C-alpha cells in the first residue's frame, strides 16, 4: 500500500463483513482524491468481497465493474484481486463454471507478478490456487490444494506462508470427505501446528475443533468430547460463544448414547446457527438434525 494511504487489508474483519464494508467505504473519498488507480481498484475489490460475503452478489458485481474500469495492464496485483473477487462472487452464487476460468487467470497472473517481484503477489497466487481447490470436486480439489500448499511452503513471502494453516485445514476436509479419517486427522494436526505458530486464539480453537471432529469420526468419542468441553470453556471465557462447539458437544454426547445431556447443547446450537444465512442455504439438513435433537 502507498505510505500515504491506509492499509485497508489490515482492517478486515471476516466475521463481520457488514461493518468491514462500512470501514472500507469510509476510505473511498481519500482513495478517489489520491488519484491512485491501483489503490482504488484494490480497495473496491475488497468492498466487493464484503458484499459477496453478505450474499449481495449484484452489488458486488457492480462494485467490481467500477474496479475493472480502472485497470491497466501494468496494475498486475489489482487485476489479480479483481479476478479473484469476480471468481468468488460466481463461486458463492453456485456458478463454478464461471468462477474457475477467473481463478485460473488470477493464478497465472499472480505468479507472473511474483516473478517480477511485485509485493504480495505470492499470497494472491496461493489464494487463487486455494480457490481453484474450493471450486472443484474430489481429486481436482486435492490436487489444487496441494499446489497451493507447495507454493506457500516454498515462498519467502510471509503473506503466502500465512495461508498454510487454512490450506492444511481445507486438505484435511478433503480427506475427511473421502472417508480417510486417519489421514484427515494427520493433516488437521498439521493445521493446528501452523495456527499455533501464527498465534491467533480463534483460529487455534477452530483448528482444535477440526481435530476433535475427526476424532469423533474415528469413534474416539470420549477424546473428542473432552476437547470440545475445553474449547467451549475457552470460547465462553473469551466472550466468543460458538454454535459449532455447542453442536459438536451434542454430537459427541449422542455418539456416547447420552441424548438427554445432548439436548441443551443442540438447543443453543440451533438458536445460534439457524441465523446463519449460508447454513440455511447450503446445509438445511444439518440445521434440521440440530433442531430435531434439540427437541424443537
C-alpha positions as CSV (number, residue, x, y, z in Angstrom):
1,X,0.0,0.0,0.0
2,X,1.2,3.6,-0.6
3,X,2.6,5.1,2.6
4,X,0.2,8.0,2.4
5,X,-2.9,5.8,2.2
6,X,-4.4,3.5,4.9
7,X,-3.7,-0.3,4.8
8,X,-7.3,-1.4,4.3
9,X,-6.3,-5.1,4.3
10,X,-5.3,-4.8,8.0
11,X,-8.8,-3.6,8.8
12,X,-10.6,-6.8,7.5
13,X,-13.0,-8.5,10.0
14,X,-14.2,-11.6,8.1
15,X,-16.7,-12.4,10.9
16,X,-18.4,-9.0,10.3
17,X,-18.4,-8.2,6.6
18,X,-21.2,-5.7,7.0
19,X,-19.1,-3.5,9.4
20,X,-16.0,-4.1,7.3
21,X,-17.8,-2.8,4.2
22,X,-18.6,0.4,6.2
23,X,-15.0,0.8,7.2
24,X,-13.8,0.3,3.6
25,X,-16.4,2.7,2.2
26,X,-15.2,5.4,4.6
27,X,-11.8,5.2,2.9
28,X,-13.3,5.8,-0.6
29,X,-13.2,9.6,-0.6
30,X,-9.5,9.7,0.3
31,X,-8.8,6.9,-2.2
32,X,-10.6,8.8,-5.0
33,X,-8.9,12.1,-4.2
34,X,-5.5,10.4,-4.3
35,X,-5.7,9.6,-8.0
36,X,-4.1,6.3,-7.2
37,X,-5.9,3.9,-9.5
38,X,-4.0,0.8,-8.2
39,X,-5.1,1.5,-4.6
40,X,-8.6,2.4,-5.5
41,X,-9.1,-0.7,-7.6
42,X,-7.8,-2.9,-4.9
43,X,-10.0,-1.2,-2.3
44,X,-13.1,-1.6,-4.5
45,X,-12.2,-5.3,-4.9
46,X,-12.4,-5.8,-1.2
47,X,-15.6,-3.8,-0.9
48,X,-17.0,-6.3,-3.4
49,X,-15.7,-9.1,-1.3
50,X,-17.6,-7.8,1.8
51,X,-20.7,-7.6,-0.4
52,X,-20.3,-11.2,-1.6
53,X,-19.9,-12.4,2.0
54,X,-23.3,-10.8,2.7
55,X,-24.8,-12.5,-0.4
56,X,-25.2,-9.1,-2.1
57,X,-24.0,-10.6,-5.3
58,X,-25.5,-8.0,-7.7
59,X,-23.9,-5.2,-5.6
60,X,-20.6,-7.0,-5.6
61,X,-20.6,-7.3,-9.4
62,X,-21.4,-3.6,-9.8
63,X,-18.5,-2.7,-7.5
64,X,-16.2,-4.9,-9.5
65,X,-17.3,-3.2,-12.7
66,X,-16.1,0.1,-11.2
67,X,-12.8,-1.5,-10.2
68,X,-12.4,-3.1,-13.7
69,X,-12.7,0.3,-15.4
70,X,-9.6,1.5,-13.5
71,X,-7.4,-1.4,-14.6
72,X,-4.4,-1.0,-16.9
73,X,-2.0,-3.8,-18.0
74,X,0.7,-2.6,-15.6
75,X,-1.6,-2.9,-12.5
76,X,-1.0,-6.6,-12.2
77,X,-1.8,-7.1,-8.5
78,X,-5.0,-5.0,-8.8
79,X,-6.0,-7.1,-11.8
80,X,-5.4,-10.3,-9.8
81,X,-7.6,-9.1,-7.0
82,X,-10.4,-8.2,-9.3
83,X,-10.2,-11.6,-10.9
84,X,-10.2,-13.3,-7.5
85,X,-13.3,-11.4,-6.3
86,X,-15.2,-11.9,-9.6
87,X,-14.5,-15.6,-9.2
88,X,-15.6,-15.6,-5.6
89,X,-18.9,-14.0,-6.4
90,X,-19.6,-16.6,-9.1
91,X,-18.4,-19.4,-6.8
92,X,-20.5,-18.3,-3.9
93,X,-23.6,-17.9,-6.1
94,X,-23.1,-21.5,-7.3
95,X,-21.7,-20.8,-10.8
96,X,-18.4,-22.7,-10.5
97,X,-18.2,-23.0,-14.3
98,X,-17.8,-19.2,-14.5
99,X,-15.6,-19.0,-11.4
100,X,-12.9,-21.5,-12.4
101,X,-11.6,-19.6,-15.5
102,X,-11.3,-16.4,-13.4
103,X,-9.4,-18.2,-10.7
104,X,-7.1,-19.8,-13.3
105,X,-6.4,-16.4,-14.8
106,X,-5.7,-15.0,-11.3
107,X,-3.3,-17.9,-10.6
108,X,-1.3,-17.3,-13.8
109,X,-1.2,-13.5,-13.5
110,X,-0.2,-13.6,-9.8
111,X,2.7,-15.9,-10.5
112,X,3.8,-13.6,-13.3
113,X,3.6,-10.6,-10.9
114,X,5.5,-12.6,-8.3
115,X,8.3,-13.4,-10.7
116,X,8.6,-9.7,-11.4
117,X,9.0,-9.1,-7.6
118,X,5.7,-7.3,-7.0
119,X,4.9,-7.3,-3.3
120,X,2.1,-9.5,-2.1
121,X,1.8,-11.3,-5.4
122,X,2.8,-14.7,-4.0
123,X,0.0,-14.5,-1.4
124,X,-2.6,-13.9,-4.1
125,X,-1.2,-16.8,-6.1
126,X,-1.8,-19.0,-3.1
127,X,-5.3,-17.5,-2.7
128,X,-6.1,-18.3,-6.4
129,X,-4.9,-21.9,-6.1
130,X,-6.8,-22.4,-2.9
131,X,-10.0,-21.1,-4.6
132,X,-9.4,-23.5,-7.5
133,X,-9.4,-26.3,-4.9
134,X,-12.7,-25.0,-3.3
135,X,-14.4,-24.6,-6.7
136,X,-13.7,-28.1,-7.9
137,X,-14.6,-31.6,-6.7
138,X,-12.8,-34.7,-5.5
139,X,-9.3,-35.3,-6.8
140,X,-9.1,-31.9,-8.5
141,X,-9.7,-30.2,-5.2
142,X,-6.9,-32.3,-3.6
143,X,-4.5,-31.5,-6.4
144,X,-5.1,-27.8,-6.4
145,X,-4.9,-27.6,-2.6
146,X,-1.6,-29.4,-2.7
147,X,-0.4,-27.0,-5.4
148,X,-1.3,-24.1,-3.1
149,X,0.5,-25.8,-0.1
150,X,3.6,-26.4,-2.2
151,X,3.6,-22.8,-3.4
152,X,3.2,-21.4,0.1
153,X,5.8,-23.6,1.6
154,X,8.4,-22.6,-1.0
155,X,7.6,-18.9,-0.9
156,X,9.6,-16.4,1.1
157,X,6.6,-14.1,1.3
158,X,5.1,-14.1,4.9
159,X,1.7,-13.4,3.4
160,X,1.9,-16.6,1.3
161,X,3.2,-18.7,4.2
162,X,0.4,-17.4,6.4
163,X,-2.0,-19.3,4.3
164,X,-0.6,-22.7,5.4
165,X,-3.0,-23.2,8.4
166,X,-6.1,-22.6,6.2
167,X,-4.7,-24.8,3.4
168,X,-4.0,-27.7,5.7
169,X,-7.5,-27.3,7.1
170,X,-9.0,-27.5,3.6
171,X,-6.9,-30.5,2.7
172,X,-8.0,-32.2,5.9
173,X,-11.7,-31.7,5.0
174,X,-11.0,-33.2,1.5
175,X,-9.6,-36.3,3.1
176,X,-12.4,-36.4,5.7
177,X,-14.9,-36.1,2.8
178,X,-13.3,-39.2,1.2
179,X,-13.7,-41.1,4.5
180,X,-10.0,-41.3,5.1
181,X,-10.3,-40.1,8.7
182,X,-6.8,-41.2,9.8
183,X,-5.2,-39.1,7.0
184,X,-7.6,-36.2,7.8
185,X,-6.5,-36.3,11.5
186,X,-2.9,-36.1,10.5
187,X,-3.5,-33.1,8.3
188,X,-5.7,-31.3,10.8
189,X,-2.9,-31.7,13.4
190,X,-0.5,-30.0,10.9
191,X,-3.1,-27.2,10.6
192,X,-3.2,-26.9,14.3
193,X,0.6,-26.6,14.5
194,X,0.6,-23.9,11.8
195,X,-2.1,-21.9,13.6
196,X,-0.3,-22.1,16.9
197,X,2.8,-20.7,15.1
198,X,0.7,-17.7,14.0
199,X,-0.9,-17.4,17.4
200,X,-4.5,-16.3,16.7
201,X,-6.6,-17.8,19.6
202,X,-9.7,-18.0,17.5
203,X,-8.0,-19.8,14.6
204,X,-6.3,-22.2,17.1
205,X,-9.7,-23.1,18.5
206,X,-11.1,-23.7,15.0
207,X,-8.1,-26.0,14.3
208,X,-8.6,-27.9,17.5
209,X,-12.3,-28.2,16.8
210,X,-11.4,-29.9,13.5
211,X,-9.1,-32.3,15.3
212,X,-11.9,-33.2,17.7
213,X,-14.5,-33.5,15.0
214,X,-12.3,-36.0,13.2
215,X,-11.7,-38.0,16.4
216,X,-15.5,-38.4,16.6
217,X,-15.4,-39.7,13.0
218,X,-12.8,-42.2,14.2
219,X,-15.2,-43.1,17.0
220,X,-12.8,-41.8,19.6
221,X,-15.8,-40.1,21.2
222,X,-14.6,-39.6,24.7
223,X,-11.4,-37.8,23.5
224,X,-13.5,-35.7,21.2
225,X,-15.8,-34.7,23.9
226,X,-13.0,-33.6,26.3
227,X,-11.5,-31.4,23.7
228,X,-14.9,-29.8,22.9
229,X,-15.5,-29.2,26.6
230,X,-12.3,-27.3,26.9
231,X,-13.0,-25.3,23.7
232,X,-16.4,-24.4,25.0
233,X,-14.9,-23.0,28.2
234,X,-12.2,-21.1,26.3
235,X,-14.7,-19.6,23.8
236,X,-17.1,-18.6,26.6
237,X,-14.2,-17.0,28.6
238,X,-13.2,-15.1,25.5
239,X,-16.7,-13.8,25.1
240,X,-17.0,-15.6,21.7
241,X,-19.7,-18.3,22.1
242,X,-19.5,-20.6,19.1
243,X,-22.6,-22.5,17.9
244,X,-20.4,-25.1,16.2
245,X,-18.8,-26.1,19.5
246,X,-22.3,-26.5,21.1
247,X,-23.3,-28.6,18.1
248,X,-20.3,-30.9,18.5
249,X,-20.8,-31.2,22.2
250,X,-24.3,-32.5,21.3
251,X,-23.0,-34.8,18.6
252,X,-20.4,-36.3,20.9
253,X,-23.0,-37.0,23.6
254,X,-25.3,-38.6,21.0
255,X,-22.4,-40.8,19.9
256,X,-21.9,-41.8,23.6
257,X,-25.7,-42.6,23.9
258,X,-26.4,-39.7,26.2
259,X,-29.2,-37.9,24.3
260,X,-30.8,-36.2,27.3
261,X,-27.4,-34.5,28.1
262,X,-27.0,-33.6,24.4
263,X,-30.4,-31.8,24.1
264,X,-29.5,-28.4,25.7
265,X,-26.3,-28.2,23.7
266,X,-28.3,-28.7,20.5
267,X,-30.8,-26.1,21.6
268,X,-28.1,-23.4,21.9
269,X,-26.5,-24.6,18.7
270,X,-29.8,-24.2,16.9
271,X,-30.5,-20.8,18.3
272,X,-27.1,-19.6,17.1
273,X,-26.6,-21.5,13.8
274,X,-30.2,-21.1,12.4
275,X,-29.4,-17.4,11.9
276,X,-26.6,-18.2,9.5
277,X,-27.8,-17.5,6.0
278,X,-25.0,-19.7,4.5
279,X,-26.0,-22.7,6.5
280,X,-29.7,-22.1,5.7
281,X,-28.9,-22.2,2.0
282,X,-26.2,-24.8,1.9
283,X,-26.8,-27.2,4.8
284,X,-30.5,-27.3,5.6
285,X,-30.3,-31.0,6.5
286,X,-27.7,-30.2,9.1
287,X,-29.9,-27.5,10.7
288,X,-32.8,-29.9,10.7
289,X,-30.8,-32.5,12.5
290,X,-29.7,-30.0,15.2
291,X,-33.4,-28.9,15.6
292,X,-34.5,-32.5,15.9
293,X,-32.0,-33.3,18.6
294,X,-32.8,-30.1,20.4
295,X,-36.3,-31.4,20.8
296,X,-37.8,-28.4,19.0
